[in-house]
Amino acid sequence: MSEAGGGRGSGSPVPQRAPWSLVAATAALCLVSATSVGTAVAAPMSREEKQKLGNQVLEMFDHAYGNYMEHAYPADELMPLTCRGRVRGQEPSRGDVDDALGKFSLTLIDSLDTLVVLNKTKEFEEAVRKVLRDVNLDNDVVVSVFETNIRVLGGLLGGHSLAIMLKEKGEYMQWYNDELLQMAKQLGYKLLPAFNTTSGLPYPRINLKFGIRKPEARTGTETDTCTACAGTLILEFAALSRFTGATIFEEYARKALDFLWEKRQRSSNLVGVTINIHTGDWVRKDSGVGAGIDSYYEYLLKAYVLLGDDSFLERFNTHYDAIMRYISQPPLLLDVHIHKPMLNARTWMDALLAFFPGLQVLKGDIRPAIETHEMLYQVIKKHNFLPEAFTTDFRVHWAQHPLRPEFAESTYFLYKATGDPYYLEVGKTLIENLNKYARVPCGFAAMKDVRTGSHEDRMDSFFLAEMFKYLYLLFADKEDIIFDIEDYIFTTEAHLLPLWLSTTNQSISKKNTTSEYTELDDSNFDWTCPNTQILFPNDPLYAQSIREPLKNVVDKSCPRGISRVEESFRSGAKPPLRARDFMATNPEHLEILKKMGVSLIHLKDGRVQLVQHAIQAASSIDAEDGLRFMQEMIELSSQQQKEQQLPPRAVQIVSHPFFGRVVLTAGPAQFGLDLSKHKETRGFVASSKPYNGCSELTNPEAVMGKIALIQRGQCMFAEKARNIQNAGAIGGIVIDDNEGSSSDTAPLFQMAGDGKDTDDIKIPMLFLFSKEGSIILDAIREYEEVEVLLSDKAKDRDPEMENEEQPSSENDSQNQSAEQIISISQAVDLVDQESPEESSLNSHPESLSPADSDNAASLSPSEQTSNPTEDRETTSLDGECTDLDNQLQEQSETEEDSNPNVSWGKKVQPIDSILADWNEDIEAFEMMEKDEL
């Protein structure tokens, strides 16, 4: 079977990739070394089991939606740990994440068409009445234009689309008279002032009441926006124009897309992540298919499907060809530099790219979709969820997981395309993991750390808008849905827009005459969308044969470089110098550094500083080797520093009615029992007297054989530990004495010793902030006997307890949910890890901050000679497998600005066009390690 469209089967050669990007070939060995492919295909899933799983999805939605309506509505979102609504301004700011909240009952609007897809038509009718009665769109709140468009405007239009469908059927919504559409039109006009720029690109934020640039608006001074933020408007705005006949919305969205297209990098046909809305200059020059760009590509293809405009397909095919040339390194998708697309811009991937296999299905390019999806599934099987970011050797880079639906979306589309029951089993795994690890009494809680299983007091609206929709459709047969889903297209927020809009109110010229496509060869592109019913007519093992080589890509593969390193072995030449092998005292190594343009400077404090100037390299190949060497050296230095830090620990409440569902991330101590090396400690908790634990306890009988609770302050942590240990406690939890402190606003830290020998302390000690510690204290007041588990990560719940709390029906589930409402708080994180607002991706984040540092690294004397016996994060060149199983608890690999082991030298300024090219290479290299969300 030939691959469709502008993929690798389009006839264009794929150029040789720069050698320093060899870490991107982590999974390549698995692809090229598989000598046999299994022939067993997944057994078909019975109709009964599919119905059972579909009903389970319905029950899960009821649990999430019911708790939102009971405990949060009319707030924008539910806080599932504390069982209350999240109201803008009443909770600690989470930064850009809060820009989605506009005091307009976000979760209810985002869930409207999900109710219809799940056959909850009565609930849909009630929800529409609530929206019309309660929702106010004229609030004095600054919101994200992008998030408001895809969630609120898209939710209103999706609700309107299905409301008129139900009305036509004659049973429900007979009273409906386009009220949701009128609200959508009102919101559309409120968003239009954001487009008042010379470029036509919208401002990233707008005040719903006061618009832009007025003093009371508190916005309008921004200069940058992300590509996805400006390029993910056409579906909603065009639908609004087609529904209402007001062409202005589609015109504004088209103008923004036209400008982005004109500003693409012409030699690579790629776009950057962040662009200046006034000048059109690229602020972030790295390019990928994940955060900041993702839905721009999605909307180009879907705009062609919905609107029938060939220009959108031409643009998408042009970009797709570039993606498959430079970014796609199956099964990986790695960011590159738009001016130097042979250079990878980073060595990690973010979770948002999980949507891309689904888009490739719509494109008709199935093979790479299967490959990338399988790689992502292997990561999920290792960590239970897809981390916000993970490295090319599949370690956790950012540990959060806000219950993102993109992987479920791709799973659904791959099942539609292949009919392979394997993807039903994948969906079953997603359901099991959500119920096992994310379900809490008041809904589903985001994972704060996939390594420990700790929770975050967060349930985003997209969880109800997308996750349950795709999971239900995955297991539903055609007769299970009350309308034909094939008559609609999904927006990026999974809202449904009818395809008949393509022939309604066509006031916009179909062909965009402002852009030229003379560089394209039309023979490279398919001009129609594939019919998924005939993709695999004669080969049911097709998908299986593609997946098989990737089965062990995460745990058992031998990561290795392919590229020039492998060629050098075959030719007999020496491979490039690797950072792990470098010794500052080796004259041969110093000569190689000089050849690569790397200077070595001995500092007064005994450290050695490395500075790379690409223009001083002997050749372009040596300069690229130097870039790769510096990147490896920075990663190595960072890793060695992080090895001195202790990983987070977990406090898990296991007694009734928690049963292990509530997990708090705790700060470790640099003394006492190491929970990562010994069995976890389980016991009931008791408060010590005195509560500060700074003297001999007066209630030793109360803490004997229990885990003592102590307040921070007035003495050293080690002294507290000795006092409770002498009283017979089996462990200790120190609770911060700063009332109201929380991981929302402050980083957690490790408890240090007292400067003396602490080998006499044998019990485990953990730290919780005041807000998190109050969870346990409140539980004691309400239930008296509270049992907790202190461990290195959350443990699976007791199956017997799990059975006790499993609802037998929807009514039982709601009754039980009401009985188990517990006042609990948000999980905490470790110091030296990024705070949620710094490291957590929005559903489509607005921007990624550019680096501002030059290309240099410094090493302490102890780091100048590498230990060849230590495990390194760089890839193996000698064919030996790197053991990844012990990496589950490693710290995230994000570079900290305050890293004492990294210092930066001055960059050589270019003096001609050649030097300018090298300067761009250095900028791309800098972004790899310094980018932050």
Buried (B, 14 or more C-beta within 10 A) or exposed (E): EEBBBBBBBBEBEEEEBBBBBBBBBBBBBBBEEBEEEEEEBBEEBEEEEBBEBBEBBBBBBBBBBBBBBBBBBBBBBBBBBBBBBBBBEEBBEBEBBBBBBBBBBBBBBBBBBBBBBBBBBEBBBEBBEBBEEEBEBEBEBBBBBBBBBBBBBBBBBBBBBBBBBBBEEEEBBEEBEBBBBBBBBEBBBBBBBBBBBEBBBBBBBBBBBBBBBEEEBEBBEBBBBBBBBBBBBBBBBBBBBBBBEBBBBBBBBBBBBBBBBEBBBEEBBBBBBBBBBEEBEBBBBBBBBBBBBBBBBBBBBBBBBBBBBEBBBBBBBBBBBBBBBBBBBBBBBBBBBBBBBBBBBBBBBBBBBBBBBBBBBBBBBBBBBBBBBBBBBBBBEBBBBBBBBBBBBBBBBBBBBBBBBBBBBBBBBBBBBBBBBBBBBBBBBBBEBBBBBBBBBBBBBBBBBBBBBBBBBBBBBBBBBBBBBBBBBBBBEEEBBBBEBEEBBBBBBBBBBBBEBBEEBBEBEEEBEEEEBEEBEEEBBBEEBBEBEEBBEEEEBBBBBBBBBBBBBBBEBBBBBBBBBBEBEEEEEEBBBBBBBBEBEBEEBBEBBBBBBBBBEEEEEEBBBBBBBBBBBEEBBBBBBBBBBBBBBBBBBBBBBBEEBBBBBBBBBBBBBBBBBBBBBBBBBBBBBBBEEEEBBBBBBBBBBBEBBBEEBEBBEBBBEBBBBBBBBEBBBBBBBBBBBEBBBBBBBBBBBEEEBBBBBBBBEBBEBBEEEBEEBEBBBBBBBBBBBBBBBBBBEEBEEBBBBBBBBBBEBEEEBBEEBEBEEBEEBBEBBBEBBBBBBBBBBBEBBBBBBBBBBBBBBBBBBBBEBBBBBBBBEEBBBBEEEEEBBBBBBEEEEBEBEEBBBBBBBBBBEEBEBBBBBEBBEBEEEEBEBBBBBBBBBBBBBBBBB
